[in-house]
């Protein structure tokens, strides 16, 4: 069943269609949620809350774009709201101008597997991780990120740059460890 027909059946309240929609998108959306949280359990909570919101607001999906993209936006917003209200993440999401500082624009050329990069991104503090994912992965602008997180565009840019700088540092460290290990053989 195509997405438009599936949405139509879901809007009629058909449980089979709702289950099919969930099954079709759950694993992809769980990966989206996991990019913003520090545990699978938190990601699953966000996923469930996101799907509840999606089903409650399914009539708002107009079919203009892909259903998966519409769901992804709901999941990202739900994840950001989860981070804001969860005390474990709140201190890492506090941004102030005093935290801002210049960062290097140095861009080393390195090979890194996608899983390794994803693991490194997950190690970033929650604020850096959220902004990095929103900008580099989801494609939000710094203006949009600022609106989502309640911060200025400049703070978003700075936090992204700091997170990126930290990732570069970690990638360089891994690269040096690999080189040193190969020399030791």
C-alpha positions in Angstrom: 0.0 0.0 0.0 1.4 3.4 -0.9 1.9 6.2 1.7 -1.2 8.2 0.6 -3.5 5.2 0.8 -1.9 4.2 4.1 -2.6 7.6 5.6 -6.1 7.5 4.3 -6.7 4.1 5.9 -5.1 5.3 9.2 -7.4 8.4 9.2 -10.4 6.0 9.0 -9.1 4.5 12.3 -8.1 1.1 10.8 -5.7 -0.5 13.3 -4.1 -2.7 10.6 -3.1 0.4 8.6 -1.8 2.1 11.7 0.3 -0.9 12.5 1.6 -1.0 9.0 2.6 2.6 9.1 4.3 2.1 12.4 6.1 -1.0 11.1 7.2 0.7 7.9 8.8 3.7 9.7 9.7 2.6 13.2 13.2 1.4 12.7 14.2 4.5 10.7 12.6 6.9 13.1 14.2 5.0 16.1 17.6 5.8 14.5 16.6 9.5 14.3 15.5 9.5 17.9 18.7 7.7 19.0 20.8 10.4 17.4 19.5 12.9 20.0 19.4 10.7 23.2 22.1 9.0 25.2 20.3 5.6 25.4 18.1 3.2 23.4 15.5 3.3 26.2 15.3 7.2 25.9 15.1 6.9 22.1 12.3 4.3 22.4 10.4 6.7 24.7 10.8 9.5 22.1 9.8 7.2 19.3 6.6 6.2 21.1 5.7 9.8 22.0 6.5 10.8 18.4 4.2 8.2 16.9 1.4 9.2 19.3 1.8 12.8 18.1 1.9 11.7 14.4 -1.3 9.6 14.7 -3.0 12.4 16.5 -2.0 14.9 13.8 -2.1 12.7 10.8 -4.9 14.8 9.2 -2.3 17.6 9.0 -0.2 15.5 6.5 -1.2 17.0 3.2 0.8 14.6 1.0 3.0 17.4 -0.4 6.2 15.7 0.6 7.3 12.3 1.7 5.5 10.8 4.7 8.9 9.7 6.1 10.1 13.3 6.0 7.0 14.5 7.8 7.4 11.8 10.4 11.1 12.7 10.8 10.3 16.3 11.6 7.9 15.2 14.3 10.5 12.8 15.8 13.2 15.5 15.8 10.9 18.0 17.5 9.8 15.3 20.0 13.4 14.5 20.7 14.3 18.1 21.3 11.3 18.6 23.6 12.4 15.4 25.4 15.9 16.8 25.9 14.4 20.1 27.2 12.2 18.5 29.8 14.4 15.6 30.9 16.5 16.8 33.9 19.4 14.5 32.8 19.8 16.5 29.6 18.9 20.0 30.8 22.3 21.1 32.1 23.9 20.1 28.8 21.4 22.1 26.9 22.0 25.4 28.7 23.7 27.8 26.4 25.1 31.2 27.3 27.2 33.7 25.5 29.9 33.2 28.1 30.4 29.7 26.8 31.2 31.0 23.3 34.7 31.1 22.0 36.4 31.0 18.6 37.2 27.7 17.1 39.6 26.6 14.5 38.4 26.1 10.9 41.1 23.4 10.4 39.6 20.5 8.5 41.7 17.4 8.5 41.2 14.9 5.7 40.4 11.5 7.4 38.7 8.3 6.6 36.2 7.2 9.2 33.5 4.6 9.0 30.0 5.9 9.3 29.4 3.9 12.4 32.5 5.2 14.0 31.5 8.8 13.2 28.0 8.2 14.6 29.5 6.8 17.8 31.7 9.9 18.2 28.7 12.2 17.6 26.8 10.3 20.3 29.7 11.1 22.7 29.3 14.8 22.3 27.5 16.7 25.2 23.8 16.7 24.5 23.7 20.3 23.4 26.5 19.9 20.9 25.0 16.6 19.8 21.5 18.1 19.2 22.8 21.0 17.2 25.3 18.9 15.2 22.5 16.5 14.3 20.0 19.2 13.5 22.4 21.1 11.3 24.7 18.5 9.7 22.4 15.5 9.6 18.8 16.9 9.4 19.7 20.0 7.4 18.0 22.6 9.6 19.4 26.1 9.4 20.9 27.9 12.4 17.9 30.2 12.5 15.5 27.1 12.7 17.7 25.5 15.3 17.7 28.7 17.3 13.9 28.7 17.2 13.7 25.0 18.2 16.0 25.3 21.1 15.2 28.9 22.2 18.7 30.2 21.5 20.2 32.7 19.1 21.4 31.9 15.7 24.9 32.9 16.8 24.8 30.5 19.7 23.7 27.7 17.4 26.5 28.5 15.0 29.1 28.6 17.8 27.8 25.4 19.5 27.9 23.6 16.1 31.5 24.8 15.5 32.5 23.7 19.0 31.0 20.3 18.6 32.6 20.0 15.1 35.9 21.0 16.5 35.6 18.4 19.3 34.8 15.7 16.7 37.8 16.7 14.6 40.0 16.4 17.7 38.6 13.0 18.5 39.0 11.8 14.9 42.6 13.1 14.9 43.3 11.2 18.1 41.8 8.0 16.7 43.9 8.4 13.5 47.1 8.9 15.6 46.2 5.8 17.7 45.8 3.7 14.5 49.1 5.0 13.1 50.9 4.3 16.3 49.4 0.8 16.5 50.5 0.0 13.0 54.1 1.3 13.7 54.3 -0.9 16.8 53.8 -4.0 14.8 
